[in-house]
Amino acid sequence: MLRFLRQKAYEKSKADSPSRRNIFVSLWSEKIRVVCYGLTRPSGFKKFKFFMTPFTKRNFLRLIVAGLSIGLLYSLSRFVPLLGGRLQHLELIVISIMIMMSLVVMFFWSLFGVIGGLASFLITMLFLYSHLTDLDPYYYSVLIMAFFISSFIGYYISKKIGTSEQEYTVSKEKVVEDSNLLREHVKNRSREVSTMGSKIESLLKLKNIADSLSVSLSADEIIKIVTEETFRLFGSDNRVLFFTVQEGERILKLAQELKEKSRLEFKVKGKGRIFNRWVRENMKSLLVKDVKKDFRFSVSDDDIKDDAVSLMIKPLIIEGRVLGMLRVDSPRADAFSQHELRLIDIIGELAAVALENTRLYRQTEELAIKDGLTGLYVHRYFFERIEEEIKRAEMGKNTFALFMVDIDNFKKFNDEYGHISGDMVLKRIARKLKTISSAGDIVARYGGEEFVFLALDCDKKNAARFAEEIREGISTSPVILRRMKCFVTVSVGVALFPEDGQSKEELVRSADERLYKAKAEGKNRVCSG
């Protein structure tokens, strides 16, 4: 009766609530679908990745083999004896279990190694000895044979697995090592690319410096360009100093200095401080990373008081001559490296070449307007300047005097002493005229043994006195020829602007006429009117 009621209640609930069951089934279906989708997704695979590691797999297989081994041993030891009298063909079941057991022993060899395989082999043999011999000794012999075969196969598999694991470990270590090397190589390449970028930027700045220097023919402008570009290249906390050395002198002159307001001013004393002296004497570039720790130098008090801690100095050298120095210093230690030293070397070489080109250009200009023998201005330049002075005097209503100076009996002197001695006389008189001249005066070689002298702001009275001073100064200054004192006299013709002429031709003609008049009157005299 109770059973009948239960059946009726079940059928009623089944008929009344079909939707409830459907909801239950759909919920579980959805759960299974979500779990399967989570396992197949990359992110879900990462969450369950620990199930897929080789270590977990191996341990999981070891547990299965151990459990299977215990189950088979229990079956052989318990159930087989109980079924011995009840079943026919018991030997098939026993042999099947023994084959499975030998497979388990083979798995022990494969998964647990030699020790695990031997242990499973001995334990199984000892455990099954009494049970199998009670049934039939034939079973034990078959078991021994099967175990030996399976042990051999398992040992072989174990060796192969061990070799594979070693190869896998070596390969893994090699892959890790290669990946580390590759990562380090990438880092080094990135560092090299960054360094190369900064070097390219520096080279572009050097190109700009070279372009700026190539179009400049003024020494002051070259010094300014080099100092400013170097200051811009090496940073604002550094101080840039440009020194020049005058020809024939050994004293350094600070031509330009660029620095921040916080930096101290550099003071030059005599031949310069110890670092500058070292560079000048050795004619080599210098890099000092810390002035107090550099064993090469005994730093003076002046260098200690200065705020420069690290510095670079490049001498500007052309044909064995030091034209100047370019110095960059910093208040920080180790502020410069060999790369910065190479940059300042390049800048220094560019600056030295530019300064030498400026000197040669100036020298070429001087050769074009100056006489090669006496060093006085040539005839062409004199006429250009006298025309400019006439215009200036007209605007300012000023006066000036023009002196024509001619050496007396110079042809006879050349014939008696030779042309070399004549050249010495010309040089002597040129030096004397330069000594007498004042700032702004123009002294030129007019031609042969004739000279012209333009004295600015000179009236008639001063012109006569000055002409007499020229004549007397030359006539009383002997020239040593062949260990003998030789005296040379000159005649001087004087013309005044604007009294004797208002153009260059008139002035020159007037002075020339008075010069010939002085010669006609006996030479060694002045004619001013």
ROLOGU-779291 format. One line per 2 residues: number of its first residue (from 1); their letters; for each residue x, y negated, z of C-alpha. Coordinates in pm, whole numbers. Example, Ala and Ser with C-alpha at 12.3 -4.5 7.8 and 13.67 -1.06 7.14 Angstrom:
<recs>
1> as> 1230,450,780 ~ 1367,106,714
</recs>
This chain:
<recs>
1> ml> 0,0,0 ~ 282,-239,97
3> rf> 469,-151,-217 ~ 161,-224,-428
5> lr> 115,-567,-265 ~ 477,-661,-331
7> qk> 442,-568,-695 ~ 130,-781,-732
9> ay> 299,-1079,-561 ~ 596,-1052,-794
11> ek> 375,-1036,-1103 ~ 179,-1339,-985
13> sk> 491,-1546,-919 ~ 621,-1440,-1258
15> ad> 298,-1557,-1424 ~ 263,-1878,-1220
17> sp> 615,-2024,-1239 ~ 786,-1954,-1571
19> sr> 931,-2303,-1585 ~ 1117,-2255,-1256
21> rn> 1306,-1953,-1392 ~ 1379,-2132,-1714
23> if> 1521,-2427,-1520 ~ 1740,-2191,-1313
25> vs> 1871,-2014,-1622 ~ 1935,-2341,-1807
27> lw> 2122,-2482,-1508 ~ 2356,-2186,-1493
29> se> 2399,-2192,-1870 ~ 2495,-2557,-1849
31> ki> 2743,-2482,-1569 ~ 2906,-2205,-1773
33> rv> 2919,-2430,-2080 ~ 3081,-2712,-1880
35> vc> 3342,-2478,-1732 ~ 3426,-2333,-2073
37> yg> 3444,-2680,-2226 ~ 3669,-2797,-1942
39> lt> 3903,-2507,-1999 ~ 3923,-2568,-2374
41> rp> 3971,-2947,-2349 ~ 4335,-3074,-2336
43> sg> 4267,-3246,-2005 ~ 4089,-2940,-1870
45> fk> 4372,-2723,-1990 ~ 4614,-2942,-1796
47> kf> 4404,-2899,-1480 ~ 4411,-2517,-1510
49> kf> 4765,-2506,-1647 ~ 4899,-2343,-1329
51> fm> 4709,-2024,-1427 ~ 4911,-2007,-1749
53> tp> 5266,-2038,-1613 ~ 5496,-1733,-1662
55> ft> 5559,-1710,-1288 ~ 5187,-1691,-1209
57> kr> 5127,-1439,-1485 ~ 5402,-1214,-1360
59> nf> 5289,-1225,-1000 ~ 4932,-1161,-1112
61> lr> 5046,-855,-1306 ~ 5248,-736,-1008
63> li> 4938,-753,-790 ~ 4735,-561,-1047
65> va> 5003,-291,-1082 ~ 5043,-260,-707
67> gl> 4668,-231,-660 ~ 4642,22,-941
69> si> 4928,222,-792 ~ 4761,232,-450
71> gl> 4431,330,-609 ~ 4584,613,-811
73> ly> 4780,744,-513 ~ 4467,738,-302
75> sl> 4276,920,-577 ~ 4541,1195,-608
77> sr> 4571,1232,-233 ~ 4202,1219,-134
79> fv> 3955,1281,-411 ~ 4138,1546,-613
81> pl> 4161,1794,-319 ~ 3793,1735,-237
83> lg> 3690,1801,-596 ~ 3914,2098,-639
85> gr> 3650,2352,-555 ~ 3357,2182,-720
87> lq> 3480,2090,-1073 ~ 3604,2292,-1359
89> hl> 3896,2176,-1569 ~ 4040,1983,-1273
91> el> 4382,1993,-1436 ~ 4269,1745,-1703
93> iv> 4173,1492,-1441 ~ 4498,1545,-1248
95> is> 4710,1517,-1561 ~ 4524,1199,-1664
97> im> 4583,1045,-1322 ~ 4951,1150,-1335
99> im> 4990,989,-1678 ~ 4833,671,-1545
101> ms> 5063,694,-1244 ~ 5368,729,-1465
103> lv> 5252,421,-1657 ~ 5224,240,-1325
105> vm> 5581,346,-1239 ~ 5691,219,-1578
107> ff> 5523,-115,-1501 ~ 5703,-123,-1166
109> ws> 6033,-81,-1346 ~ 5938,-355,-1592
111> lf> 5796,-605,-1342 ~ 5997,-543,-1024
113> gv> 6330,-443,-1175 ~ 6558,-153,-1081
115> ig> 6496,-172,-707 ~ 6118,-190,-748
117> gl> 6121,91,-1005 ~ 6334,324,-790
119> as> 6129,245,-482 ~ 5801,319,-663
121> fl> 5951,636,-812 ~ 6070,776,-476
123> it> 5766,669,-275 ~ 5528,820,-529
125> ml> 5723,1148,-548 ~ 5739,1183,-173
127> fl> 5379,1085,-123 ~ 5241,1326,-383
129> ys> 5470,1621,-309 ~ 5252,1791,-52
131> hl> 4924,1719,-226 ~ 5029,1840,-570
133> td> 5215,2147,-450 ~ 4905,2250,-260
135> ld> 4705,2239,-580 ~ 4964,2382,-821
137> py> 5349,2344,-832 ~ 5312,2306,-1207
139> yy> 5157,1963,-1151 ~ 5461,1841,-960
141> sv> 5697,1950,-1238 ~ 5487,1768,-1493
143> li> 5482,1462,-1270 ~ 5863,1464,-1235
145> ma> 5906,1491,-1611 ~ 5654,1210,-1674
147> ff> 5814,987,-1410 ~ 6161,1034,-1558
149> is> 6036,943,-1903 ~ 5838,645,-1778
151> sf> 6131,533,-1558 ~ 6364,542,-1855
153> ig> 6119,345,-2067 ~ 6055,102,-1779
155> yy> 6429,57,-1716 ~ 6482,-17,-2085
157> is> 6195,-266,-2082 ~ 6330,-421,-1761
159> kk> 6670,-471,-1920 ~ 6509,-625,-2224
161> ig> 6299,-854,-2007 ~ 6606,-952,-1804
163> ts> 6801,-1026,-2120 ~ 6509,-1223,-2258
165> eq> 6479,-1417,-1934 ~ 6850,-1500,-1940
167> ey> 6824,-1610,-2301 ~ 6514,-1807,-2215
169> tv> 6692,-1970,-1919 ~ 6997,-2052,-2131
171> sk> 6775,-2185,-2409 ~ 6572,-2386,-2162
173> ek> 6885,-2531,-2002 ~ 7021,-2611,-2349
175> vv> 6693,-2777,-2444 ~ 6697,-2977,-2119
177> ed> 7061,-3070,-2177 ~ 6991,-3167,-2538
179> sn> 6689,-3371,-2433 ~ 6899,-3548,-2168
181> ll> 7172,-3613,-2421 ~ 6917,-3734,-2671
183> re> 6758,-3959,-2409 ~ 7098,-4097,-2315
185> hv> 7182,-4142,-2683 ~ 6859,-4335,-2734
187> kn> 6942,-4555,-2436 ~ 7292,-4618,-2568
189> rs> 7155,-4694,-2914 ~ 6901,-4934,-2766
191> re> 7179,-5100,-2570 ~ 7394,-5119,-2883
193> vs> 7105,-5268,-3080 ~ 7052,-5529,-2810
195> tm> 7425,-5606,-2799 ~ 7440,-5619,-3178
197> gs> 7151,-5864,-3178 ~ 7334,-6096,-2939
199> ki> 7652,-6062,-3147 ~ 7465,-6147,-3467
201> es> 7318,-6450,-3293 ~ 7666,-6555,-3182
203> ll> 7801,-6509,-3534 ~ 7523,-6722,-3675
205> kl> 7615,-6995,-3429 ~ 7978,-6961,-3534
207> kn> 7869,-6998,-3896 ~ 7687,-7319,-3806
209> ia> 8002,-7447,-3634 ~ 8211,-7360,-3939
211> ds> 7964,-7535,-4170 ~ 7967,-7848,-3953
213> ls> 8348,-7856,-3937 ~ 8390,-7803,-4310
215> vs> 8225,-8136,-4394 ~ 8401,-8344,-4128
217> ls> 8731,-8525,-4187 ~ 8743,-8723,-3863
219> ad> 8936,-8584,-3566 ~ 8700,-8745,-3315
221> ei> 8397,-8601,-3491 ~ 8557,-8254,-3502
223> ik> 8631,-8266,-3130 ~ 8273,-8372,-3058
225> iv> 8123,-8096,-3275 ~ 8341,-7822,-3125
227> te> 8275,-7933,-2767 ~ 7898,-7962,-2809
229> et> 7857,-7634,-2999 ~ 8076,-7446,-2750
231> fr> 7876,-7588,-2461 ~ 7553,-7481,-2633
233> lf> 7694,-7133,-2703 ~ 7819,-7041,-2356
235> gs> 7544,-7183,-2137 ~ 7468,-7493,-1937
237> dn> 7639,-7391,-1610 ~ 7977,-7377,-1784
239> rv> 8213,-7668,-1836 ~ 8378,-7725,-2175
241> lf> 8705,-7920,-2204 ~ 8886,-8019,-2522
243> ft> 9251,-8123,-2486 ~ 9472,-8277,-2751
245> vq> 9851,-8293,-2774 ~ 10004,-8585,-2957
247> eg> 10290,-8510,-3197 ~ 10626,-8542,-3028
249> er> 10468,-8547,-2680 ~ 10422,-8277,-2418
251> il> 10140,-8442,-2226 ~ 9786,-8306,-2247
253> kl> 9513,-8557,-2308 ~ 9152,-8476,-2221
255> aq> 8969,-8576,-2539 ~ 8618,-8470,-2439
257> el> 8437,-8299,-2151 ~ 8084,-8160,-2134
259> ke> 7932,-8035,-1808 ~ 7632,-8046,-1581
261> ks> 7603,-8318,-1319 ~ 7660,-8061,-1044
263> rl> 8005,-7969,-1178 ~ 8317,-8159,-1072
265> ef> 8513,-8374,-1315 ~ 8836,-8224,-1441
267> kv> 9150,-8422,-1361 ~ 9452,-8393,-1587
269> kg> 9795,-8441,-1433 ~ 10112,-8457,-1643
271> kg> 10157,-8143,-1847 ~ 9836,-7995,-1709
273> ri> 9752,-7744,-1444 ~ 9905,-7401,-1415
275> fn> 9661,-7226,-1651 ~ 9699,-7492,-1920
277> rw> 10077,-7482,-1887 ~ 10081,-7103,-1918
279> vr> 9870,-7114,-2236 ~ 10087,-7386,-2388
281> en> 10416,-7215,-2307 ~ 10305,-6866,-2418
283> mk> 10082,-6986,-2703 ~ 9827,-6715,-2620
285> sl> 9461,-6712,-2520 ~ 9391,-6666,-2150
287> lv> 9102,-6501,-1966 ~ 9086,-6531,-1586
289> kd> 8790,-6362,-1417 ~ 8869,-6498,-1071
291> vk> 9135,-6765,-1016 ~ 9187,-6665,-652
293> kd> 9236,-6294,-726 ~ 9451,-6312,-1039
295> fr> 9800,-6198,-936 ~ 9964,-6360,-1240
297> fs> 9929,-6715,-1108 ~ 10012,-6903,-791
299> vs> 9717,-7137,-775 ~ 9790,-7494,-664
301> dd> 9577,-7707,-434 ~ 9432,-7895,-731
303> di> 9313,-7571,-887 ~ 9166,-7454,-556
305> kd> 8978,-7781,-509 ~ 8833,-7752,-858
307> da> 8502,-7562,-881 ~ 8617,-7338,-1169
309> vs> 8626,-6972,-1058 ~ 8655,-6798,-1396
311> lm> 8787,-6952,-1717 ~ 8893,-6901,-2079
313> ik> 9151,-7111,-2264 ~ 9229,-7097,-2635
315> pl> 9533,-7285,-2775 ~ 9481,-7455,-3110
317> ii> 9791,-7348,-3304 ~ 9894,-7433,-3660
319> eg> 10234,-7324,-3796 ~ 10379,-7283,-3446
321> rv> 10254,-7625,-3328 ~ 10002,-7663,-3047
323> lg> 9748,-7922,-3155 ~ 9533,-7891,-2845
325> ml> 9338,-7653,-2622 ~ 8977,-7549,-2583
327> rv> 8881,-7449,-2229 ~ 8555,-7306,-2093
329> ds> 8522,-7244,-1718 ~ 8243,-7136,-1485
331> pr> 8172,-7167,-1111 ~ 8090,-6793,-1108
333> ad> 8336,-6503,-1094 ~ 8341,-6255,-1386
335> af> 8138,-6495,-1600 ~ 8331,-6407,-1918
337> sq> 8430,-6085,-2094 ~ 8645,-5992,-2391
339> he> 8350,-6061,-2622 ~ 8330,-6423,-2504
341> lr> 8708,-6451,-2537 ~ 8686,-6337,-2900
343> li> 8418,-6600,-2963 ~ 8629,-6881,-2821
345> di> 8926,-6751,-3024 ~ 8722,-6784,-3342
347> ig> 8600,-7131,-3245 ~ 8956,-7235,-3161
349> el> 9087,-7112,-3495 ~ 8814,-7303,-3678
351> aa> 8888,-7617,-3477 ~ 9264,-7589,-3538
353> va> 9216,-7554,-3913 ~ 8971,-7846,-3917
355> le> 9211,-8070,-3723 ~ 9498,-7975,-3951
357> nt> 9286,-8052,-4256 ~ 9204,-8390,-4105
359> rl> 9572,-8461,-4047 ~ 9662,-8359,-4401
361> yr> 9380,-8569,-4541 ~ 9497,-8870,-4341
363> qt> 9853,-8805,-4451 ~ 9741,-8783,-4814
365> ee> 9562,-9112,-4778 ~ 9874,-9268,-4630
367> la> 10088,-9131,-4911 ~ 9849,-9291,-5156
369> ik> 9877,-9635,-4995 ~ 10229,-9623,-4848
371> dg> 10574,-9617,-4999 ~ 10750,-9284,-4953
373> lt> 11092,-9440,-4883 ~ 11018,-9729,-4648
375> gl> 10678,-9631,-4507 ~ 10537,-9973,-4599
377> yv> 10218,-10029,-4793 ~ 10243,-10011,-5171
379> hr> 10187,-10293,-5417 ~ 9831,-10181,-5508
381> yf> 9705,-10157,-5150 ~ 9858,-10495,-5066
383> fe> 9656,-10665,-5338 ~ 9336,-10497,-5212
385> ri> 9400,-10619,-4860 ~ 9499,-10975,-4953
387> ee> 9172,-11008,-5144 ~ 8979,-10897,-4835
389> ei> 9174,-11141,-4615 ~ 9101,-11429,-4855
391> kr> 8727,-11359,-4825 ~ 8752,-11333,-4448
393> ae> 8953,-11657,-4422 ~ 8704,-11842,-4642
395> mg> 8415,-11731,-4422 ~ 8597,-11823,-4100
397> kn> 8783,-12120,-4244 ~ 9113,-11975,-4127
399> tf> 9465,-11998,-4269 ~ 9732,-11739,-4328
401> al> 10082,-11729,-4474 ~ 10231,-11513,-4747
403> fm> 10609,-11443,-4743 ~ 10800,-11305,-5041
405> vd> 11128,-11148,-4919 ~ 11406,-11049,-5162
407> id> 11745,-10894,-5078 ~ 12038,-11101,-5201
409> nf> 12288,-10937,-5434 ~ 12125,-10595,-5393
411> kk> 12238,-10472,-5737 ~ 12598,-10546,-5650
413> fn> 12552,-10372,-5319 ~ 12419,-10059,-5495
415> de> 12708,-10063,-5741 ~ 12964,-10092,-5460
417> yg> 12819,-9854,-5201 ~ 12586,-9632,-5404
419> hi> 12213,-9589,-5425 ~ 12193,-9382,-5105
421> sg> 12340,-9674,-4912 ~ 12092,-9899,-5090
423> dm> 11806,-9681,-4970 ~ 11941,-9710,-4616
425> vl> 11935,-10088,-4645 ~ 11576,-10084,-4770
427> kr> 11471,-9866,-4475 ~ 11656,-10094,-4234
429> ia> 11483,-10407,-4360 ~ 11143,-10230,-4362
431> rk> 11187,-10134,-3996 ~ 11287,-10489,-3911
433> lk> 10978,-10633,-4082 ~ 10754,-10384,-3899
435> ti> 10911,-10487,-3571 ~ 10852,-10856,-3634
437> ss> 10492,-10811,-3754 ~ 10197,-10852,-3522
439> ag> 9869,-10661,-3503 ~ 9669,-10724,-3820
441> di> 9968,-10839,-4027 ~ 10033,-10661,-4358
443> va> 10383,-10561,-4467 ~ 10431,-10404,-4811
445> ry> 10704,-10318,-5060 ~ 10632,-10533,-5360
447> gg> 10878,-10360,-5591 ~ 11250,-10277,-5603
449> ee> 11421,-10486,-5335 ~ 11124,-10723,-5285
451> fv> 10887,-10721,-4988 ~ 10571,-10914,-4908
453> fl> 10457,-11014,-4562 ~ 10105,-11141,-4485
455> al> 10085,-11319,-4146 ~ 9730,-11391,-4027
457> dc> 9625,-11710,-3841 ~ 9949,-11884,-3933
459> dk> 9971,-12257,-4025 ~ 10250,-12438,-4216
461> kn> 10468,-12516,-3914 ~ 10451,-12163,-3774
463> aa> 10501,-12019,-4122 ~ 10836,-12200,-4167
465> rf> 10950,-12093,-3821 ~ 10841,-11734,-3878
467> ae> 11013,-11716,-4219 ~ 11337,-11841,-4061
469> ei> 11300,-11575,-3793 ~ 11271,-11309,-4063
471> re> 11578,-11434,-4249 ~ 11791,-11468,-3938
473> gi> 11680,-11134,-3791 ~ 11783,-10948,-4105
475> st> 12109,-11134,-4166 ~ 12231,-11079,-3809
477> sp> 12149,-10706,-3801 ~ 12440,-10510,-3951
479> vi> 12406,-10183,-4141 ~ 12668,-9914,-4068
481> lr> 12801,-9776,-4399 ~ 13112,-9560,-4415
483> rm> 13188,-9649,-4053 ~ 13184,-10017,-4144
485> kc> 12943,-10293,-4048 ~ 12778,-10443,-4352
487> fv> 12561,-10752,-4338 ~ 12275,-10812,-4575
489> tv> 12101,-11144,-4639 ~ 11757,-11222,-4779
491> sv> 11581,-11515,-4942 ~ 11222,-11599,-4843
493> gv> 10951,-11785,-5032 ~ 10645,-11906,-4834
495> al> 10290,-11981,-4956 ~ 9992,-12091,-4743
497> fp> 9620,-12033,-4785 ~ 9432,-12242,-4888
499> ed> 9692,-12514,-4947 ~ 9905,-12330,-5205
501> gq> 9633,-12125,-5365 ~ 9278,-11994,-5312
503> sk> 9318,-11667,-5500 ~ 9562,-11383,-5468
505> ee> 9721,-11458,-5803 ~ 9781,-11823,-5711
507> lv> 9926,-11735,-5371 ~ 10160,-11469,-5510
509> rs> 10273,-11698,-5792 ~ 10340,-11984,-5549
511> ad> 10536,-11764,-5309 ~ 10731,-11610,-5596
513> er> 10826,-11953,-5737 ~ 10956,-12068,-5398
515> ly> 11150,-11742,-5360 ~ 11335,-11805,-5687
517> ka> 11391,-12163,-5578 ~ 11557,-12037,-5257
519> ka> 11780,-11806,-5460 ~ 11869,-12086,-5696
521> eg> 11969,-12309,-5406 ~ 12224,-12058,-5283
523> kn> 12036,-11759,-5137 ~ 12007,-11660,-4769
525> rv> 11756,-11937,-4710 ~ 11381,-12012,-4678
527> cs> 11178,-12224,-4919 ~ 10831,-12328,-4796
529> g> 10750,-12624,-5018
</recs>
